Amino acid sequence: MIDLHCHSNFSDGELSPSELLKKAIDYSVRILALTDHDTIDGLAPLHHAACDADIKIISGIELSVRWKKYDIHIIGLNITPNDPALCTLIAQQNTRRIARAHKIAECLLKCGVQDAFLKASVIAGHQRIGRPHFAQVLINDSLVQDMNTAFKRYLGRGKAAYVPTQWISIDEAVAGIVQAGGQAVIAHPLKYGLTRSKLHELIIAFKTVGGVGMEVISGETTVTEANELAGLCLRFELLASTGSDYHGNSSRMLLGQQRTLPVNCTPIWDKWDI
């Protein structure tokens, strides 16, 4: 199996890169991309852990971007991790991510949650905190029972602790990925609540600046959704990618166990030397 979207504890995943590797081997994953949010820090330990393993590791990243009023995620695959232009983008993202985390903590304080930033930092093991870390704080403080409820009541768009962030643009993200020798992919395109016309507009904007792929399978994508996205790949001449979006033991989709790609699309790894 090929899994080109997963996360370690260097962003909002639960497992270390070496633990992630063990899971991948246990589930017979033969090609694995680590795509942590706005950081490459987990790539070196993953490559080191996999040096004697029968698995191909792809260096990746998942960049948060702002397009119109939407937060969109762009994956970079086969990047050169230490490319200066990409590292500059990552530094900008982390500054914005930490500033957003402090603002979310301030909002949660008004909701009665004490020391949310500190608690989330402890959970994450770093200060590049994402909303799932705050969701875990809410669970630990017995304010909600699960992640979905945390987002529905507090952290989702329009809720009391939602903080919009001026992430980098699609142009900047794709340019950074391409500069680093990688391929830019739209992550989980059906997750953003876009109308079909807006999704088409996003794809055109993405392609115009050098984007080449789109996730046709992400996590629990249904057969109907996969066929729809495969059709869009054909229509807009995009390569198809696939990933579990695995975050750890709390994920409903196991690493590398997502559906296979529909046969009528071209996999992004079609021309890779693997």
C-alpha positions as CSV (number, residue, x, y, z in Angstrom):
1,M,0.0,0.0,0.0
2,I,1.0,3.6,-0.6
3,D,0.3,6.3,2.0
4,L,1.2,9.8,1.1
5,H,-0.4,11.7,4.0
6,C,0.2,11.2,7.7
7,H,1.4,13.0,10.7
8,S,3.9,12.6,13.6
9,N,4.1,14.2,17.0
10,F,6.2,16.9,15.4
11,S,2.9,18.4,14.4
12,D,-0.5,17.1,15.5
13,G,0.1,13.4,15.3
14,E,0.3,11.1,18.3
15,L,3.3,8.9,17.3
16,S,7.0,9.6,17.0
17,P,8.5,9.1,13.5
18,S,10.0,5.8,14.6
19,E,6.7,4.6,16.0
20,L,5.0,5.7,12.8
21,L,7.5,3.7,10.8
22,K,6.8,0.6,12.9
23,K,3.0,1.0,12.2
24,A,3.7,1.4,8.5
25,I,5.8,-1.8,8.4
26,D,3.1,-3.6,10.4
27,Y,0.5,-2.6,7.9
28,S,2.7,-3.5,4.9
29,V,3.0,0.1,3.6
30,R,5.7,0.1,1.0
31,I,5.8,3.9,0.3
32,L,5.2,6.4,3.1
33,A,5.2,10.2,3.0
34,L,5.3,12.1,6.3
35,T,3.4,15.4,5.8
36,D,3.4,17.2,9.1
37,H,1.7,20.6,9.3
38,D,4.1,23.4,8.5
39,T,7.2,21.6,9.7
40,I,9.9,19.3,8.3
41,D,11.4,18.5,11.8
42,G,10.1,14.9,11.7
43,L,11.7,14.0,8.4
44,A,15.3,13.4,9.5
45,P,14.4,11.1,12.4
46,L,12.0,9.1,10.1
47,H,14.6,8.7,7.4
48,H,17.1,7.6,10.0
49,A,14.7,5.1,11.5
50,A,14.0,3.7,8.0
51,C,17.5,3.4,6.8
52,D,17.5,-0.4,7.1
53,A,13.8,-1.0,6.5
54,D,12.2,-2.3,3.3
55,I,10.1,0.8,2.8
56,K,10.4,3.9,0.6
57,I,10.2,7.2,2.6
58,I,9.0,10.3,0.8
59,S,9.8,13.7,2.3
60,G,6.7,15.8,2.6
61,I,4.9,18.6,4.3
62,E,1.4,20.0,4.6
63,L,1.3,23.7,4.3
64,S,-1.7,25.8,5.6
65,V,-2.8,28.4,3.1
66,R,-5.4,31.1,2.9
67,W,-7.5,31.2,-0.3
68,K,-10.3,33.8,-0.3
69,K,-12.0,33.2,3.0
70,Y,-11.0,29.5,3.2
71,D,-8.2,27.7,5.0
72,I,-6.8,25.2,2.5
73,H,-4.1,22.6,2.9
74,I,-1.4,22.0,0.2
75,I,0.8,19.0,0.5
76,G,4.3,19.0,-0.9
77,L,5.8,15.6,-1.9
78,N,9.4,14.7,-2.7
79,I,10.6,18.0,-1.3
80,T,14.2,18.8,-0.5
81,P,13.6,19.5,3.3
82,N,16.4,22.1,3.9
83,D,15.7,24.2,0.8
84,P,16.2,27.8,1.9
85,A,13.0,29.2,0.3
86,L,10.9,26.5,1.8
87,C,12.5,26.9,5.3
88,T,11.7,30.7,5.1
89,L,8.1,29.8,4.4
90,I,8.0,27.4,7.3
91,A,9.5,30.0,9.7
92,Q,6.7,32.4,8.7
93,Q,4.1,29.7,9.2
94,N,5.4,28.8,12.6
95,T,5.3,32.4,13.8
96,R,1.7,32.7,12.6
97,R,0.8,29.3,14.1
98,I,2.2,30.2,17.6
99,A,0.5,33.7,17.5
100,R,-2.8,32.0,16.6
101,A,-2.4,29.5,19.4
102,H,-2.0,32.3,22.0
103,K,-5.2,33.9,20.6
104,I,-7.1,30.7,20.8
105,A,-5.9,30.3,24.4
106,E,-7.2,33.8,25.2
107,C,-10.6,32.9,23.7
108,L,-10.7,29.7,25.7
109,L,-9.9,31.6,28.9
110,K,-13.1,33.6,28.3
111,C,-14.8,30.2,28.1
112,G,-13.4,29.3,31.5
113,V,-10.4,27.2,30.3
114,Q,-7.4,28.1,32.4
115,D,-3.8,27.9,31.0
116,A,-4.9,26.5,27.6
117,F,-1.7,27.4,25.8
118,L,0.5,25.7,28.4
119,K,-1.7,22.6,28.5
120,A,-1.7,22.3,24.7
121,S,2.0,22.8,24.6
122,V,2.5,20.0,27.0
123,I,0.3,17.7,24.9
124,A,2.0,18.7,21.7
125,G,5.6,18.6,23.1
126,H,6.2,21.9,21.3
127,Q,4.6,25.3,20.7
128,R,3.6,24.8,17.1
129,I,0.1,24.0,18.4
130,G,-2.8,23.1,16.2
131,R,-6.5,23.1,17.0
132,P,-6.5,19.3,17.7
133,H,-4.1,20.0,20.7
134,F,-6.6,22.5,22.1
135,A,-9.4,19.9,21.4
136,Q,-7.5,17.5,23.6
137,V,-7.3,20.1,26.3
138,L,-11.1,20.5,26.2
139,I,-11.4,16.7,26.5
140,N,-8.9,16.5,29.4
141,D,-10.8,19.3,31.2
142,S,-14.1,17.3,30.7
143,L,-15.7,20.1,28.7
144,V,-16.3,17.8,25.7
145,Q,-16.2,14.1,25.1
146,D,-14.4,14.0,21.8
147,M,-12.6,15.9,19.1
148,N,-15.7,16.4,16.9
149,T,-17.6,18.0,19.7
150,A,-14.6,20.2,20.6
151,F,-14.7,21.6,17.1
152,K,-18.4,21.9,16.9
153,R,-18.7,23.8,20.2
154,Y,-15.5,25.8,20.5
155,L,-12.8,25.5,17.7
156,G,-14.7,25.3,14.4
157,R,-15.3,28.3,12.1
158,G,-17.6,30.8,13.8
159,K,-17.3,29.3,17.3
160,A,-16.0,31.1,20.4
161,A,-12.4,29.9,20.1
162,Y,-12.1,30.0,16.3
163,V,-9.3,32.4,15.2
164,P,-8.8,33.1,11.5
165,T,-5.2,33.2,10.4
166,Q,-3.5,34.9,7.5
167,W,-1.6,31.9,6.3
168,I,0.6,32.1,3.2
169,S,-1.1,32.2,-0.2
170,I,-1.5,29.3,-2.6
171,D,1.0,31.0,-4.9
172,E,3.6,31.1,-2.1
173,A,3.0,27.6,-0.9
174,V,3.2,26.0,-4.4
175,A,6.2,28.2,-5.3
176,G,8.0,27.0,-2.1
177,I,7.2,23.4,-2.8
178,V,8.3,23.6,-6.5
179,Q,11.5,25.5,-5.5
180,A,12.3,22.6,-3.1
181,G,12.0,20.2,-6.0
182,G,8.6,18.9,-4.9
183,Q,5.1,18.3,-6.3
184,A,2.2,20.3,-4.9
185,V,-1.1,18.5,-4.1
186,I,-4.4,19.8,-2.8
187,A,-5.2,17.9,0.4
188,H,-8.6,16.4,1.1
189,P,-10.5,18.7,-1.3
190,L,-14.0,17.8,0.0
191,K,-13.2,18.9,3.5
192,Y,-13.4,22.7,3.0
193,G,-17.1,23.0,2.5
194,L,-16.6,24.4,-1.0
195,T,-19.4,24.5,-3.6
196,R,-18.5,22.6,-6.8
197,S,-18.0,25.9,-8.6
198,K,-15.7,27.1,-5.9
199,L,-13.8,23.8,-5.9
200,H,-13.3,24.2,-9.6
201,E,-12.1,27.8,-9.1
202,L,-9.6,26.6,-6.5
203,I,-8.3,23.9,-8.8
204,I,-7.8,26.4,-11.6
205,A,-6.0,28.8,-9.3
206,F,-3.8,26.0,-8.0
207,K,-2.9,24.7,-11.4
208,T,-2.2,28.2,-12.7
209,V,0.7,28.6,-10.2
210,G,2.2,25.2,-10.7
211,G,0.2,22.7,-8.7
212,V,0.1,19.2,-10.2
213,G,-2.0,16.9,-8.0
214,M,-5.0,16.4,-5.8
215,E,-5.9,13.8,-3.2
216,V,-8.6,11.5,-4.6
217,I,-8.5,9.3,-1.5
218,S,-8.1,10.8,1.9
219,G,-8.9,8.9,5.1
220,E,-12.5,7.6,4.9
221,T,-13.3,8.9,1.4
222,T,-16.3,7.0,0.0
223,V,-16.4,5.3,-3.4
224,T,-18.8,8.0,-4.7
225,E,-16.5,10.8,-3.5
226,A,-13.4,9.0,-5.0
227,N,-15.0,8.6,-8.4
228,E,-16.1,12.3,-8.3
229,L,-12.5,13.5,-7.5
230,A,-11.0,11.1,-10.0
231,G,-13.3,12.7,-12.6
232,L,-12.0,16.1,-11.6
233,C,-8.4,14.9,-12.0
234,L,-9.2,13.8,-15.5
235,R,-11.0,17.0,-16.3
236,F,-8.3,19.3,-15.0
237,E,-5.4,17.1,-15.9
238,L,-4.2,16.6,-12.3
239,L,-2.3,13.6,-10.9
240,A,-4.1,11.6,-8.2
241,S,-2.7,11.2,-4.7
242,T,-3.8,9.0,-1.8
243,G,-3.3,9.0,2.0
244,S,-4.8,7.9,5.3
245,D,-4.3,11.3,7.0
246,Y,-3.3,9.2,9.9
247,H,-2.7,11.0,13.2
248,G,-2.3,8.1,15.6
249,N,-4.4,5.6,17.6
250,S,-7.4,8.0,17.7
251,S,-7.6,8.0,13.9
252,R,-10.5,6.0,12.4
253,M,-8.5,5.2,9.3
254,L,-5.4,3.1,9.9
255,L,-2.1,3.9,8.3
256,G,-2.0,2.7,4.7
257,Q,-5.5,1.2,4.9
258,Q,-7.4,3.7,2.9
259,R,-9.2,2.7,-0.4
260,T,-7.2,2.2,-3.5
261,L,-7.3,4.8,-6.2
262,P,-9.9,4.5,-9.0
263,V,-8.3,3.0,-12.1
264,N,-9.2,5.9,-14.4
265,C,-6.8,8.4,-12.8
266,T,-3.0,8.8,-13.1
267,P,-1.2,8.2,-9.7
268,I,1.2,11.0,-8.7
269,W,3.9,8.3,-8.3
270,D,3.5,7.2,-11.9
271,K,6.9,8.7,-13.0
272,W,8.7,8.4,-9.7
273,D,11.9,6.3,-9.5
274,I,10.6,3.7,-7.0
